[in-house]
Amino acid sequence: MGTNAGSQRNQAWVDFAGIMLAVAGFFQIIYGAVILNDSQIPVNKLLYWNLESWGWAYLIVGIVLLATSWFVFQGNPYAEVFAILAAVASLFIQASTIEFTPIWSLIVIIIDVFIIYGLVVHGDIRGMNSRT
């Protein structure tokens, strides 16, 4: 009984991470599109790139997060590793633009940390066995 309950709890965390991947991806796609549509916003504090480049970064990472969530729900064991890498990329983008949108960045950073936690601790990354 304990093994089945633990397995269900692990699957619930992986499902939660998949949902959060989809949510974070959806909102990053929207945010990237808004930035690209209105890139005339004056910003002097962004690291490394101009605002339009960050818009493309948001858009690309959002699409990757959304696509990866679908693969996580399909039970692809390699999707969990790719999802962790995508969440780390999202976390980097949010940390790099935290001066521009502090509240939004902190919310997405927290979501990314939960995604990484759910997949690393409760996922099947070490075994790479397909779940059924």
Buried (B, 14 or more C-beta within 10 A) or exposed (E): EEEEEEEEEBBEBBBBBBBBBBBBBBBBBEBBBBBBEEBEEEEEEBEEEEBEEBBEBBBBBBBBBBBBBBBBBEBBBEBBBBBBEBBEBBBBBBBBBBEBBEEBBEBBBEBBEBBBBBBBEBBBBEEEEEBE
